Amino acid sequence: MTTSTQTAQEPEVRKGLYGVIADYTGVSKVMPETNSLTYRGYAVQDLVEHCSFEEVFYLLWNGELPDAEQLEEFNLRGRSYRSLDPGLIALIHSLPTDCHPMDVMRTAVSYMGTKDPEHFTPDTDHITHVGHNLLAQLPMALAMDIRRRQGKNIVAPDPDKGVAENLLSMVFGTGPDSPASNPEDVRDFEKSLILYAEHSFNASTFTARVITSTRSDVYSAITGAIGALKGPLHGGANEFVMHTMLEIDDPAKAADWVNNALDSKSLIMGFGHRVYKKGDSRVPSMEQSFRALAERHDGARWVAMYENMRDAMDVRTGIQPNLDFPAGPAYHLLGFPVDFFTPLFVIARVAGWTAHVVEQFENNSLIRPLSAYTGPEQRKVVPMDER
């Protein structure tokens, strides 16, 4: 039996806040015991099959799915922000072409904050305004960054297209070979955005909530979230997945690669999850889209490699893929450069981040955990000539 004295001397420390319930949320619910995820009470698989990304964005913000009139109003307002900012264009073109695209996304959000005269306004309506602005501007920033690195001109946004189709057209153009011209490609890409849109108190979302809890502005919260998402243990994993698959190259070598990595205790990205222990609930939907893209874009090699790596991991460890594993090759088949996979994650997760920023703002308590000190006991400073 643990006494109060022992408890005081040996505090329970949950490294990484593992298992700690930090707050209440009505935005999403992760249920590892049933391998399921809901957004505002709707199973994510149900949303993927029946809703657009804009409908899901609206749901995360407002708690209910929109009717036709509400969706039209939401889309009209959001698309009204799709104007190319000359300052943002100049800023992006001034950045090194060898910098990571996530640095460009982070810098773009900081820039947007400097242009907003009411950026420090503590108001839910203003947070909504910023959310619309981010949803409009960040896809343009991502597309500009891709095309400037390829020596191509900017493709202007189309106010009549949804987020997914608009982004694809700004990156790849609107020619017959562009995924933007294939409704099935657009839809599979849109499904990935829905799956990436929200996932409770993950590292980047919690970062956004911590910043919001200090009563800082929403641009600061999103900038911090992007910084957290850049890390390979969080959002950067989908890039590492594809780099690994490109390195393996031959599906017949995939199992040996996995076994060698496990033998050398190397980290294999795209497998396992901090919350899910029986498999990521989002994987079946993303895998379906990945397989469909592979059928349309001569991607049988990537499907075979995916299956061989998955099976080898299962045999050796029982660890299952997470969302990043099928998303990586899916984005590759669409034609996105590998280093831009995580910025695509940003486009989707803005929905969840801003929903959590609003929730934290409306029910705020400064997030300030304690720590267990392990340094030396209190001591006196020894004068310089006596050290």
N, C-alpha and C positions, 0 to 999 in steps of 0.2 A: 504494500500500500504506500502511495506517495504522500508525504506530508507537505504542509504548506511551506515549511522551511526548505525542503528539498526542491519544491517547485520554484521558489524564489532563487535558489542557487543554480538550478539547472532548468532554465526556461525552455519551453517547447518551441523550437525554431523550425518553421516549414520553409526550407530552401526553395526559392522560386515560387513561394506562396502556394506550393502544391497542396491541393485539397482545401485551401482556405476559401470560404465564402465571403467575399469582400463587400457585397452590396446586393440589393434587389434590382432586377431588371424585367421589363415587360417586352423587350425587343425580340429576343430569341431564346430558345431553350435547347440545350444540348443534353441528350439522354443516352449516355454510353451503355446503360444497362439494357436498352432496347435498340441500340444502334440507330438512333433517330435524331433528327434536327427539325425544329419548327421555327418559322418566322411569324411572330404574333399569332401563334396557334395553328398555322398552316404548315403541313409537312413540306419540306423543301422539294421533294420529288413531285408533289402535286403542283407546286408553283412552277417548277421547270416545265412541266407538260402543258400547262394551261394559261400561263401569264407571260406578258412581256417584261423586260427589265424595268421599264418605266412603271408598270403596275406594282412590281415588287418594291421599287424605290418609294413609291407613294405609300404602300403598306407599311414599310419600316418607319416612315416618318409619322404617319397618321393613325396607325393601329388597325385600319380596315382597308380592304381592297376598294379601289375607286369604281364608281359607276361610269358610264360612258361620258357623261357631261363633266364629271370631276377629272377624268383622265385627260379629256381634251383640254380643259383649263390648265391642268398640270403641265401637259406637253407644250402648250402655247407659251406659258410663262418660262419654262425651262429653255425652250429653243430661242426665245427672245434674247438670251444672253450669248448666242453664238455669233459674236462679231470679233473679227481678228484685231487684237490690240497691237498697234505698231510697236509699242514699248516692249511688250512680251516677245514679239517676233525678233526685235533687235537683241533683247537679252539672251534668248535661246541661241541665236546665231553667234553671239559673242563668247559662248562657253566652249571649252575645249571639246573637240570631237572624240577624244578618247576618254572623257569622263563617263562615269556610270550613268545611264539614263535615269536612275532613281535620284541622283543628285540634281538632275535637271527638273524632275517633277517637284522635288522639295523646294528648289529655288523658285520655281514658277509660283508655288503657293505663297511663299514669302513675298514675292513681288506683288501678287494680287492683294495681299494685306496692306502693302504700302499705298496702293491705289484706292483703297476703300476708306473714305473719310469717316465712316461710322464703324470702323473695324472693332473698336473697343466698346461698342454699344451693348450693354448686357440685356439683350432682348431676344425672345424666342423667334419673333418674326425676322429679325436680322440674321439669326443663325440659318433660318430657312432660305433667306436671300442668298447667303453665302453658299449654301448647299447647291442651289440652282446654278450659281456662278461656277462652282467647282465642276459640276457635272457637265457644263458646257465648255469651259476653258481647258480642263485637263486633257480631254481627248484631242483637242486641237494642239496642245503643247506636245503631247506624245507623238502625234502624226508629224508635226513640224520637225521634231528632233530626229525621227527616223529618216525623213526625206532629205534633211540637210546633210546628214551623214552619207547619204547615197548620192549627193550632188543633184537632187531633184527639186523642182519648184514646189511651192506650197499648193495644196488642193484646198480650196475654200470649203467651209462647212455648208451643208444643205439643211435649211430650216424645216424641210418637209420629211426628213428621214429620222428614224429612231436612233437611239444612242449607238447601238451595235452596227447598224448599216452605215451610219454617218462616219463612225470611226474607221470602218473598213474602207470606205470610199476615200477618206482623207489620206489613208496610208497607201492604198494600192491603186487608187484611181477608179474609174467607172467603166473601163474597157471590158470586153467579153471574157477575158481571162481573170479578171479581178474577182476575189471572193465576194465583193460587194454586189456583184451582178448575179450571184447564185443565191436564191432565197434559202436553200437548204444550208449553205455555208453560213449565211447570216444568222439563221436560227440556231445552229449548233454553237456559234460563237456567243450568241445572246444567252444561251443556256449556261455557258461557263460563267458569264457575268453574274447570273442569278445565284449560282452555286458559291461564288466567291463573295457575294454581297455582304454577308454577315455571319458571325460565328461567336457570339457572346463575348466573354471577357478574355479574349486572346491578348497577346502582348501589345499589339499596336492599338487596339481598342482601349485597353486599360491605360496605356500611355495617354491617349486622347482624353480619357476621363480624369486622370491625375492632373493634367494641365488645366482642364476645364474647372476642376475643383478649386484651383487657386484664383478663379475668376479672371483668368487670362482670356484672350480672344480666341475665336474659333480657328483663325488662320494658324495661330501658334499650336493649337491642339492638333490640327491636321498635319502640320509640318513635323511635329514630334511623332505622330503616328507613322508617317512615311519613313522617318528615320528608323523606327522600330521594325517596320515591315521589310526594310532593306536587308536585314540580317538573314543569313542562310538557314538559321534554325526556325525562322518564321516564314516570311514571304519569299525569300530568295531561293527557296528549295526547288521551285519549278524550273528555274534556269539550270541549276546543278543537275537535275534529272536529265535534261536534254543534252547538256555537255557530256554527261556520262554515256548516254546512248550514242552520241556521235563518236565518242572515243571507242566504244565497243565495236561499232560499225556493222559487225556480222552477227545476226541472231544466234548462230551456232556457238558463238563464243560467250554469249550472255551468262549462261549458268556458271561457267568457269570464272568469269569476272566476279560474279556475286560471291562465289565460294572463296576466291582469293582475297576479296575485300573483307569477308567475315574472318578468315584465318588471320589476317593482319590487323584485325580490330579497327578497320577503317569505317568511317561513317558513310552510310549509304542513304542518300537523300531520296525522298519520295515514299518512304515506308515508316509506319508507326505514327502514333499521335499521342500527345500529352493527355488527352481526355479519352479518346476512343481506344479501347483495348481489344475489341473484337472486329475492328474494321471501320473505316471512315464511311459514314452514312451517305456522303455525297459522291462516293466513287462510282457506284453503279450507273448513275445518270451521266456523269462525265465520261465514263468508259464507253457508254453507248454512243455519245457524240463523237468520241475519238475514233471508234470503229467505223462510224458512218463517214467521217471525213477521210479515213484511210481508204475506204472503198471508192470514193470519188476522186482521190488524188494520188492513186498508185502508192499507197502507204502500207502494203502488206508486210514489208520488211520491219516496220516499226511495231506493228501489231505482234508479229512473231517475237521480236525482241522483248516487248512488254510482257508477253505471256511467259517467256523463258525466265526472265528476271523475277517475275512475280512467283512463279512456281518454285524456283530455286530458293527464294527467301522463305517461302512457306515451309518447304521441306526442312530447311536448316533451323529456322527460328520460330515459325508460326506467325511472324509479324506480317501484317497485311498492308497494302498500299494506302496512302492517303491521297487527297484530292490532287496534289501536285504531280503525282506520277502519271495519270492519264492526261492531265492538262498540258504538261510540257510538250509531248509529241503532237497533241491536237493543235496547239498554237504554231508549232513548227510546220505542220501540214498546211495551215492557213497562209504561211509565208512570213510570219513575224520573225525578226531577228531575235536570237535567243536572249540577248541582254535586255530585251524589252518585255519579257514575260512578266516580271514583277510589276513594272508600271501598268500593265493591263490589270493586274490584281488591284492596284490603286484605284483605277477607274471604277471597278466594281465595288470595292470596299468603302468608297466615299459614302455610299448609301448607309451602311451600318455605322460608320464612324460618326456621321452627322446625327443620326438617330440617337446614338449614345451621348453625344455632346448635349443635345436637347434634354435628354433624360437626366443627365448629371446636373445640368444647369437648373432644372426645375425642382430637383430634390437634392440640393447640394449639401455636402459635408466635406470639409477639407480632408483629402486623403493623406494621412501622415502616420505610417506605421512605425513601430518601435524596432529597435535592434538589440541584439545581445552582444555586449562588449567583450572582446577577447584580448585586448591589449594589456599593457602593464598597469599595475595599480598606480594611484596618484603619487607623484614624486616631485621633488624640488629641482629647479634649474641650477645646474652647477656653473659657476662663473667661467668665462672663456679660458682664463689663465690656469684653471684647475682641471680642465677636461683632459 
